[in-house]
Amino acid sequence: MSAAVTPEAGTAGAPEGAAPAMTRRQILQAMSGLMAGMFVAILASTVVSNALPRIIADLHGTQSSYTWVVTAELLAMTATVPIWGKLSDLYDKKLLIQLSLSMFIVGSLVAGFSHSVGLLIVSRVVQGIGAGGLTALAQVVMAAIIPPRELGRYSGIFGAVFAVGTVAGPLIGGVLVDTSWLGWRWCFFIGVPFALLAIVLLQLTLKLPTVRREVKIDYLGAVLIMSGVSSLLLWVTLAGNRFDWASWQTAVLVTAGVVLLTAAVLVESVVKEPIIPLGIFRNRTVTLTTVASLLVGVAMFGGTVFLSQYFQISLGKTPTVAGLMSLPMILGLMISTTVAGQIISARGKWKGFLIAGGIIMTAGMGLLSTISADSSFGLLSVYMVVLGVGVGMLMQNLVLAAQNDVPASELGAATSVLSFFRSLGGAIGTSALGAVLSHRVASEMAKGFGGAADNGGAGHGVPDLTTLPEPARQIVENAYGVATADVFLIGAPFAFLALIAVLFIKEKPLKTQSGMERLAQENAAGGKSPAAPAH
């Protein structure tokens, strides 16, 4: 589907019923609630990373439980992102984002009060559904209130929130677990005040018009998409750990996933209001940015998720120090996002930053593939800054390119499709590269211990370095150093493929009208009812 042609003259020529453009002050006020919500979503994904070993031990869980506590939220978040995105094209965006925050609060409270692993896993599913809404809706709302040409001016704020949430999460989690009078339950409680604050701020500051029209939700398509994606995510998460990649479990999960998603495509192609409008993939920009987002997810999340483990095991750092050591990458991401956004808003040109981001990200992955247990923090910092700069130029600008090239009525679907495939790529990358890391660690230890990989307690799970004698400790540190480098080496080609994808994206002028202004014009041109007054 080609992009709708809309006048670029601002609100002066907008039809009756169009919402007036928001001032910079009003946008910043509205973004305060959005960014508080985004911080909550990021914090939920990162705060438990350093606390999980203690949580599982206290709840008498198993290694399988450990996996499911992480996987449950990831599955729920990834599978529901497209549904939230479609709902945002049909219903009140503000109400939906407040609903997703409320679901997050409920999930967090249940998780914090959990006294069994089963209840904790259920609560993480609820958290994941809420986080999926926040992930999709924050960017949809930003597109609704900010013209694409101006979006870059505000992307630095998003980058800063992403950076703070990513760095602060593991750090806060480690501190809470190590503080006797708080404990791991506060890893879940700590996000609740931010979520409540976000709900209040959104109610006070976000003014969006509501388009009144009859809608019909594609419940069958939603169930098929969620089931199919969940089946494939379960496969990539558990294969290589719970069962072999080549096994009957793999055959069942992959076959089920393919059949369910094929059925979903058939349903989506005939229903009036599909969850994912297949027509948007006729748009070359949407298709290429979707492919690039998937590859960025595989490379970026699949590689960097293992850095904290590398810092702790291979370099022998504490969880708190490991959290701080990731600062250079986040700093690079934040600076590049901010600078690129400002230049794009000033000049209106964006493709050069996508290409530069692809090149720099590939270089960063390549540099990190040379690390070892003896790498200095100074050298690691340079490599991480390079990777962060590349990711910062790519992630937000892929969304910008897609949002700029679709009709305003499909902003939610297009935005959520990109978020969905980036999360899917991250899940696939984390699982597949995790299997690579595990296999390489085992082979390096077998080599170091003369064929006895279980020496030092390393054969099943993550070893505790404090209990190992010095010779065994050196073997374990080296094994994790070599294996982590391999992960980045395998991830680098995915970053390069993302670069190839962005090379084929055609640069188009950035629109100067916000999503709500464009939507009002599209509705007027199509003879639809104008938007109701903002509330």
Secondary structure, 3 states (H helix, E strand, C coil): CCCCCCCCCCCCCCCCCCCCCCCHHHHHHHHHHHHHHHHHHHHHHHCCCCCHHHHHHHCCCCHHHHHHHHHHHHHHHHHHHHHHHHHHHHCCHHHHHHHHHHHHHHHHHHHHCCCCHHHHHHHHHHHHHHHHHHHHHHHHHHHHHCCHHHHHHHHHHHHHHHHHHHHHHHHHHHHHHHCCCCCCCHHHHCHHHHHHHHHHHHHHHCCCCECCCCCCCCHHHHHHHHHHHHHHHHHHHHECCCECCCCHHHHHHHHHHHHHHHHHHHHHCCCCCCCCCHHHHHCHHHHHHHHHHHHHHHHHHHHHCCHHHHHHHHCCCCHHHHHHHCHHHHHHHHHHHHHHHHHHHHHCCCHHHHHHHHHHHHHHHHHHCCCCCCCCHHHHHHHHHHHHHHHHHHHHHHHHHHHHCCCHHHHHHHHHHHHHHHHHHHHHHHHHHHHHHHHHHHHHHHHHCCCCCCHHHCCCCCCCHHHCCHHHHHHHHHHHHHHHHHHHHHHHHHHHHHHHHHHCCCCCCCCCCCHHHHHHHHHHHCCCCCCECCC
